[in-house]
Amino acid sequence: MADAAAETALATAAPSHPEEIRSEFEMRVGKHITLQGSARITPAGLICSGLTVAMVAFAFGYLARSMPRRR
């Protein structure tokens, strides 16, 4: 009962985007621990996330290359 109420509250909390990508998972660890999660993202958010990761990787690569090498 609580799970259905939580899903209803989550679905009505934010308006849905017509092209949003949703993911839900449930993972059990042992007999007594259950982890549940969900995520949603739009295609524009996915592209922005990819660009952000690429720029951070480029910055770290630039910093690593500019450090003096030890001999």
N, CA, C and O of each residue as an XYZ file, in Angstrom:
284
protein
N       0.822     -1.194      0.000
C       0.000      0.000      0.000
C       0.862      1.252      0.000
O       0.570      2.215     -0.709
N       1.930      1.236      0.802
C       2.802      2.405      0.882
C       3.552      2.618     -0.435
O       3.800      3.755     -0.836
N       3.913      1.512     -1.109
C       4.622      1.642     -2.379
C       3.745      2.282     -3.443
O       4.221      3.114     -4.215
N       2.485      1.911     -3.495
C       1.568      2.486     -4.474
C       1.355      3.971     -4.207
O       1.284      4.769     -5.142
N       1.252      4.343     -2.935
C       1.084      5.760     -2.582
C       2.333      6.560     -2.924
O       2.234      7.700     -3.380
N       3.514      5.969     -2.706
C       4.769      6.657     -3.023
C       4.905      6.855     -4.530
O       5.345      7.914     -4.978
N       4.530      5.841     -5.317
C       4.604      5.967     -6.772
C       3.633      7.021     -7.290
O       3.965      7.778     -8.203
N       2.451      7.072     -6.718
C       1.460      8.067     -7.125
C       1.938      9.468     -6.790
O       1.789     10.389     -7.592
N       2.515      9.630     -5.597
C       3.033     10.938     -5.196
C       4.191     11.357     -6.091
O       4.295     12.527     -6.460
N       5.066     10.412     -6.445
C       6.198     10.727     -7.315
C       5.729     11.088     -8.713
O       6.276     12.002     -9.329
N       4.737     10.393     -9.218
C       4.238     10.652    -10.569
C       3.544     12.006    -10.657
O       3.608     12.668    -11.693
N       2.890     12.421     -9.589
C       2.174     13.697     -9.625
C       3.030     14.857     -9.144
O       2.612     16.010     -9.258
N       4.213     14.589     -8.610
C       5.058     15.646     -8.054
C       5.622     16.547     -9.155
O       5.687     17.764     -8.984
N       6.021     15.972    -10.255
C       6.630     16.759    -11.323
C       5.939     16.421    -12.642
O       5.614     15.262    -12.900
N       5.718     17.428    -13.464
C       5.089     17.146    -14.753
C       6.024     16.331    -15.647
O       7.238     16.529    -15.639
N       5.452     15.433    -16.398
C       6.226     14.560    -17.262
C       6.573     15.276    -18.565
O       5.749     15.993    -19.133
N       7.774     15.074    -19.017
C       8.228     15.600    -20.304
C       7.880     14.557    -21.362
O       8.013     13.363    -21.097
N       7.447     14.959    -22.532
C       7.023     13.957    -23.524
C       8.145     13.037    -23.998
O       7.876     11.930    -24.465
N       9.380     13.472    -23.885
C      10.491     12.648    -24.357
C      11.399     12.183    -23.226
O      12.546     11.814    -23.477
N      10.914     12.191    -21.995
C      11.776     11.830    -20.882
C      12.106     10.347    -20.885
O      11.317      9.522    -21.348
N      13.264     10.024    -20.371
C      13.737      8.653    -20.248
C      13.683      8.306    -18.764
O      14.265      9.009    -17.938
N      12.993      7.235    -18.428
C      12.834      6.848    -17.026
C      13.512      5.512    -16.786
O      13.553      4.643    -17.658
N      14.041      5.375    -15.584
C      14.654      4.119    -15.185
C      14.338      3.871    -13.715
O      14.386      4.790    -12.898
N      14.021      2.642    -13.391
C      13.766      2.242    -12.019
C      14.493      0.936    -11.757
O      14.608      0.088    -12.643
N      14.984      0.779    -10.526
C      15.629     -0.480    -10.183
C      15.325     -0.841     -8.729
O      14.986      0.012     -7.909
N      15.457     -2.110     -8.448
C      15.323     -2.629     -7.098
C      16.415     -3.676     -6.924
O      16.514     -4.617     -7.712
N      17.226     -3.512     -5.900
C      18.352     -4.415     -5.684
C      18.283     -4.973     -4.264
O      18.114     -4.226     -3.299
N      18.416     -6.273     -4.151
C      18.416     -6.899     -2.838
C      19.845     -7.240     -2.453
O      20.609     -7.774     -3.257
N      20.199     -6.921     -1.199
C      21.505     -7.244     -0.647
C      21.253     -8.113      0.579
O      20.830     -7.614      1.622
N      21.506     -9.371      0.459
C      21.222    -10.264      1.575
C      19.729    -10.507      1.727
O      18.961    -10.362      0.776
N      19.328    -10.883      2.953
C      17.924    -11.191      3.196
C      17.124     -9.984      3.651
O      15.907     -9.957      3.467
N      17.764     -8.992      4.236
C      17.033     -7.935      4.911
C      17.189     -6.541      4.295
O      16.527     -5.604      4.741
N      18.032     -6.385      3.301
C      18.288     -5.054      2.734
C      17.791     -5.013      1.299
O      18.150     -5.853      0.474
N      16.956     -4.016      1.018
C      16.461     -3.790     -0.335
C      16.697     -2.333     -0.697
O      16.275     -1.433      0.029
N      17.368     -2.100     -1.812
C      17.611     -0.748     -2.298
C      16.737     -0.502     -3.518
O      16.698     -1.317     -4.440
N      16.038      0.625     -3.517
C      15.202      0.988     -4.653
C      15.604      2.369     -5.133
O      15.960      3.234     -4.333
N      15.547      2.570     -6.423
C      15.879      3.877     -6.965
C      15.193      4.109     -8.290
O      14.766      3.174     -8.967
N      15.099      5.370     -8.644
C      14.542      5.725     -9.937
C      15.213      6.999    -10.422
O      15.683      7.817     -9.632
N      15.246      7.145    -11.719
C      15.865      8.318    -12.320
C      15.086      8.695    -13.570
O      14.467      7.845    -14.211
N      15.124      9.957    -13.904
C      14.508     10.415    -15.144
C      15.345     11.548    -15.705
O      15.884     12.374    -14.969
N      15.439     11.566    -17.015
C      16.246     12.569    -17.691
C      15.655     12.793    -19.081
O      15.051     11.891    -19.661
N      15.834     13.986    -19.600
C      15.390     14.282    -20.964
C      16.577     14.128    -21.910
O      17.719     14.111    -21.449
N      16.351     14.016    -23.191
C      17.467     13.909    -24.134
C      18.431     15.112    -24.054
O      19.643     14.945    -24.190
N      17.895     16.308    -23.837
C      18.767     17.481    -23.714
C      19.634     17.368    -22.462
O      20.807     17.740    -22.490
N      19.076     16.863    -21.376
C      19.842     16.663    -20.151
C      20.928     15.619    -20.342
O      22.025     15.755    -19.800
N      20.633     14.584    -21.105
C      21.614     13.546    -21.394
C      22.782     14.107    -22.204
O      23.938     13.781    -21.933
N      22.488     14.938    -23.182
C      23.540     15.559    -23.988
C      24.384     16.498    -23.129
O      25.610     16.498    -23.237
N      23.744     17.291    -22.282
C      24.480     18.209    -21.401
C      25.360     17.450    -20.414
O      26.477     17.877    -20.124
N      24.866     16.333    -19.900
C      25.672     15.514    -18.990
C      26.895     14.959    -19.709
O      27.997     14.957    -19.160
N      26.700     14.491    -20.931
C      27.823     13.972    -21.709
C      28.857     15.043    -22.008
O      30.058     14.788    -21.914
N      28.407     16.238    -22.367
C      29.344     17.335    -22.620
C      30.101     17.730    -21.358
O      31.292     18.035    -21.417
N      29.421     17.724    -20.226
C      30.071     18.063    -18.963
C      31.151     17.054    -18.619
O      32.255     17.439    -18.233
N      30.855     15.775    -18.750
C      31.849     14.737    -18.470
C      33.032     14.856    -19.429
O      34.179     14.700    -19.011
N      32.770     15.128    -20.699
C      33.852     15.265    -21.676
C      34.743     16.463    -21.353
O      35.965     16.369    -21.467
N      34.154     17.577    -20.955
C      34.947     18.765    -20.636
C      35.778     18.568    -19.364
O      36.913     19.039    -19.290
N      35.228     17.886    -18.377
C      35.988     17.609    -17.152
C      37.144     16.664    -17.468
O      38.255     16.864    -16.976
N      36.899     15.645    -18.277
C      37.970     14.720    -18.666
C      39.049     15.456    -19.459
O      40.237     15.200    -19.264
N      38.653     16.361    -20.346
C      39.625     17.144    -21.109
C      40.464     18.020    -20.168
O      41.679     18.123    -20.338
N      39.820     18.648    -19.182
C      40.546     19.508    -18.242
C      41.540     18.698    -17.419
O      42.674     19.135    -17.219
N      41.131     17.517    -16.937
C      42.060     16.687    -16.180
C      43.215     16.206    -17.049
O      44.356     16.153    -16.589
N      42.935     15.859    -18.286
C      44.000     15.453    -19.204
C      44.988     16.581    -19.457
O      46.197     16.357    -19.508
N      44.469     17.791    -19.613
C      45.334     18.954    -19.830
C      46.211     19.201    -18.598
O      47.406     19.468    -18.725
N      45.617     19.111    -17.421
C      46.395     19.312    -16.185
C      47.436     18.226    -15.992
O      48.556     18.519    -15.575
N      47.095     16.984    -16.284
C      48.039     15.883    -16.129
C      49.197     16.017    -17.102
O      50.337     15.696    -16.765
N      48.910     16.489    -18.309
C      49.977     16.629    -19.300
C      50.891     17.812    -18.981
O      52.074     17.784    -19.320
N      50.363     18.840    -18.342
C      51.164     20.031    -18.067
C      52.026     19.896    -16.818
O      52.878     20.746    -16.562
N      51.815     18.841    -16.040
C      52.637     18.651    -14.840
C      54.038     18.205    -15.242
O      54.199     17.424    -16.180
N      55.055     18.703    -14.530
C      56.423     18.260    -14.859
C      56.613     16.788    -14.539
O      56.083     16.269    -13.556
N      57.384     16.127    -15.397
C      57.614     14.701    -15.197
C      58.797     14.484    -14.273
O      59.788     15.213    -14.323
N      58.677     13.476    -13.433
C      59.784     13.128    -12.528
C      60.681     12.128    -13.226
O      60.212     11.254    -13.956
N      61.993     12.268    -12.992
C      62.950     11.339    -13.612
C      63.680     10.537    -12.579
O      64.521      9.707    -12.922
